[in-house]
Every structure is written in C-alpha cells, then in structure tokens.
C-alpha cells in the first residue's frame, strides 16, 4: 500500500438500505468524503465475491469498516458470506496486516439493554467479540466499535444525528492522520 494513500473502505451490509433510516444516514454522513469508498455488499448478493478484486480493494485501504444493523446478535448474513469467501483468504496477509478494523453498527434497543443484567444480558463489546477475534487472527488492529443505540426508541432521530456526526468526525480523523492506527 502507498503510505500516502488514505482510503477508508466501508463494507456496508444492510439487506434493505432503501428503507433504512439509521444506516442510510450514517453512510450518507461519510460516503461523500474524499478517500472513502463504500461497498454495499447487498449489490453482490446473487454472486460469489471475487477474492482477487477484493484483495486489491482491501490492499489499497488504510482502514476497513464493517457497517451494519445489529440483527439477532450479529451482522446480516451477507457480511458472514464475505468473511467466508474473501476475508479467510486475506487473513494474515499484507493486504490486512496492521490495518485498523472498525465496526459501526446500530441497535434497535437502548444502551441499557446491552448491559450485564439488561434485557439482552450482554454488552455490545461482548456480542461483537467474534469480529474482534477476526481482526486479531488476521493481524489487524481492532478498534473500539461505534454503536448507535436506540433505533426503536423515541430518541432514534437524535441518536442517528449524533451517531452520524461522530462517525464523520472519526472518519475525518483517519483520513487526516499520518498513521491510521488507533485513532478511534
């Protein structure tokens, strides 16, 4: 990778982005920025992922972001397909080595639901642990997830606006940094 190249690659996994308020607002907040490349995995849902094409995309990135709505304690299934078909081949290669991996996700429930003793029994850090293990196994630098809570609550609009602003600020920080690692 060219060290002068600052490109953030966002792998967006939303099965119905047209109907999304939150993930659409999030991707709209960062998708127009120079150096940000958004790949909607659902545009590829009827085909296999080409490992060679994705290897080039990821090799040219300074950071990789998985963005998705949190459904049934995980990401939508197409992200798992991408992990199986592409990421498995890229793990422990120079394409991903040392690069930050960030999860950006939205939840239907409020923050308090994702606590020990809360309605969902576990924290988001605990529930997102499989993605952290992927990053560690691949030799990537895991970043603290950006979770926008409460899409099913009366505060959803405010939470989306706040989350979109934080997302944009963080992506700007990556694009403006001299070293993309650990800026989140």
C-alpha positions as CSV (number, residue, x, y, z in Angstrom):
1,X,0.0,0.0,0.0
2,X,1.1,3.5,-0.8
3,X,1.7,5.2,2.6
4,X,0.4,8.5,1.3
5,X,-2.9,6.9,0.3
6,X,-5.5,7.4,2.9
7,X,-8.6,5.4,1.9
8,X,-11.3,4.2,4.2
9,X,-13.1,1.2,2.9
10,X,-16.6,0.7,4.2
11,X,-18.2,-2.7,3.8
12,X,-21.9,-1.9,4.2
13,X,-24.1,-4.9,5.0
14,X,-27.8,-3.8,5.1
15,X,-30.4,-6.0,3.5
16,X,-32.8,-3.1,2.8
17,X,-30.8,0.1,2.7
18,X,-33.6,2.0,0.9
19,X,-35.9,1.5,4.0
20,X,-33.1,2.2,6.5
21,X,-33.1,5.5,8.4
22,X,-30.1,4.9,10.6
23,X,-27.6,3.1,8.4
24,X,-28.5,5.2,5.4
25,X,-27.9,8.4,7.4
26,X,-24.6,7.0,8.7
27,X,-23.3,6.1,5.2
28,X,-24.6,9.4,3.8
29,X,-22.6,11.2,6.6
30,X,-19.3,9.7,5.3
31,X,-19.9,8.4,1.8
32,X,-19.2,11.7,0.0
33,X,-15.8,12.2,1.7
34,X,-12.7,12.1,-0.5
35,X,-10.8,8.9,0.4
36,X,-13.9,7.0,1.5
37,X,-15.1,4.0,-0.6
38,X,-18.4,2.4,0.3
39,X,-19.2,-1.1,-1.0
40,X,-22.8,-2.2,-0.4
41,X,-22.4,-6.0,-0.1
42,X,-26.1,-6.4,-1.0
43,X,-25.3,-5.3,-4.5
44,X,-23.3,-8.6,-4.7
45,X,-25.9,-10.9,-3.0
46,X,-26.6,-13.0,-6.1
47,X,-23.0,-13.8,-6.9
48,X,-19.8,-15.0,-5.3
49,X,-17.2,-12.5,-4.2
50,X,-14.1,-12.2,-6.4
51,X,-11.2,-12.6,-4.0
52,X,-8.7,-11.0,-6.4
53,X,-10.9,-7.9,-6.8
54,X,-11.5,-7.6,-3.0
55,X,-7.8,-8.2,-2.3
56,X,-6.9,-5.1,-4.4
57,X,-9.7,-3.1,-2.7
58,X,-8.5,-4.0,0.8
59,X,-4.8,-3.8,0.0
60,X,-5.3,-0.1,-1.1
61,X,-7.2,0.7,2.1
62,X,-5.7,2.3,5.2
63,X,-8.7,1.2,7.3
64,X,-11.6,-1.2,6.9
65,X,-15.0,-0.6,8.4
66,X,-17.8,-3.1,8.7
67,X,-21.1,-1.2,8.9
68,X,-24.4,-3.0,9.6
69,X,-27.6,-3.0,11.6
70,X,-27.3,-5.4,14.6
71,X,-29.8,-8.2,13.9
72,X,-30.3,-11.2,16.2
73,X,-27.0,-10.5,17.9
74,X,-24.9,-10.4,14.8
75,X,-24.5,-8.7,11.4
76,X,-26.7,-9.6,8.4
77,X,-25.7,-12.8,6.7
78,X,-24.0,-11.3,3.7
79,X,-21.2,-10.0,5.8
80,X,-20.6,-13.5,7.0
81,X,-20.5,-14.7,3.4
82,X,-17.9,-12.0,2.6
83,X,-15.9,-13.1,5.6
84,X,-16.0,-16.7,4.5
85,X,-15.3,-16.1,0.8
86,X,-12.9,-13.2,1.0
87,X,-11.5,-12.4,4.4
88,X,-10.5,-16.0,5.0
89,X,-8.1,-15.7,2.1
90,X,-6.8,-12.2,3.2
91,X,-6.2,-13.0,6.8
92,X,-2.5,-12.9,7.8
93,X,-1.5,-11.3,4.5
94,X,0.0,-7.9,3.8
95,X,-3.5,-6.9,2.4
96,X,-4.8,-6.6,6.0
97,X,-1.7,-6.8,8.3
98,X,-1.7,-3.9,10.8
99,X,-4.7,-2.1,9.4
100,X,-7.4,-0.9,11.7
101,X,-10.7,-2.8,11.6
102,X,-13.7,-0.9,12.8
103,X,-17.3,-2.0,13.4
104,X,-20.0,0.6,13.1
105,X,-23.4,-0.7,14.0
106,X,-26.9,0.3,15.0
107,X,-29.2,-1.3,17.5
108,X,-33.0,-1.3,18.0
109,X,-32.7,-1.2,21.7
110,X,-31.3,1.4,24.0
111,X,-27.9,1.3,25.6
112,X,-29.2,0.0,29.0
113,X,-30.5,-3.2,27.2
114,X,-26.9,-4.1,26.4
115,X,-25.5,-4.4,29.9
116,X,-25.0,-7.2,32.3
117,X,-28.4,-7.7,33.8
118,X,-30.0,-5.7,31.0
119,X,-32.7,-7.1,28.7
120,X,-30.1,-8.5,26.2
121,X,-27.8,-9.7,29.0
122,X,-24.5,-8.8,27.4
123,X,-22.6,-5.7,26.4
124,X,-22.1,-4.8,22.8
125,X,-18.3,-5.4,23.3
126,X,-19.2,-9.0,24.3
127,X,-21.6,-9.5,21.4
128,X,-19.2,-8.1,18.9
129,X,-16.3,-10.3,20.1
130,X,-16.3,-12.6,17.0
131,X,-15.4,-9.5,14.9
132,X,-12.6,-8.7,17.3
133,X,-11.3,-12.2,17.1
134,X,-11.3,-11.9,13.2
135,X,-9.2,-8.8,13.5
136,X,-6.8,-10.3,15.9
137,X,-6.5,-13.6,13.9
138,X,-5.9,-11.6,10.7
139,X,-3.2,-9.4,12.2
140,X,-5.4,-6.3,12.1
141,X,-5.7,-3.6,14.8
142,X,-9.1,-3.8,16.4
143,X,-10.8,-0.5,17.1
144,X,-13.5,0.1,19.7
145,X,-16.8,-0.3,18.0
146,X,-19.0,2.7,17.2
147,X,-22.5,1.7,18.3
148,X,-25.5,3.9,17.7
149,X,-28.2,2.6,20.1
150,X,-31.9,3.0,20.2
151,X,-33.3,2.9,16.7
152,X,-36.5,1.5,18.1
153,X,-36.9,4.2,20.7
154,X,-38.4,7.7,20.8
155,X,-34.8,9.1,20.8
156,X,-33.9,7.4,17.4
157,X,-33.7,10.6,15.4
158,X,-31.5,12.3,17.9
159,X,-29.3,9.2,18.3
160,X,-28.9,8.9,14.5
161,X,-27.9,12.6,14.1
162,X,-25.4,12.3,16.9
163,X,-24.0,9.0,15.6
164,X,-23.7,10.4,12.1
165,X,-21.7,13.4,13.4
166,X,-19.4,11.2,15.5
167,X,-18.9,8.8,12.5
168,X,-18.0,11.7,10.2
169,X,-15.5,13.1,12.7
170,X,-13.9,9.8,13.3
171,X,-13.5,9.1,9.5
172,X,-12.1,12.6,9.0
173,X,-9.6,11.9,11.8
174,X,-8.5,8.7,10.0
175,X,-8.2,10.5,6.6
176,X,-6.2,13.4,8.2
177,X,-3.9,11.3,10.3
178,X,-0.4,10.4,9.4
179,X,-0.9,6.9,10.8
180,X,-4.4,5.4,10.6
181,X,-4.0,3.0,13.5
182,X,-5.7,3.6,16.8
183,X,-7.3,6.9,16.1
184,X,-10.7,5.7,17.4
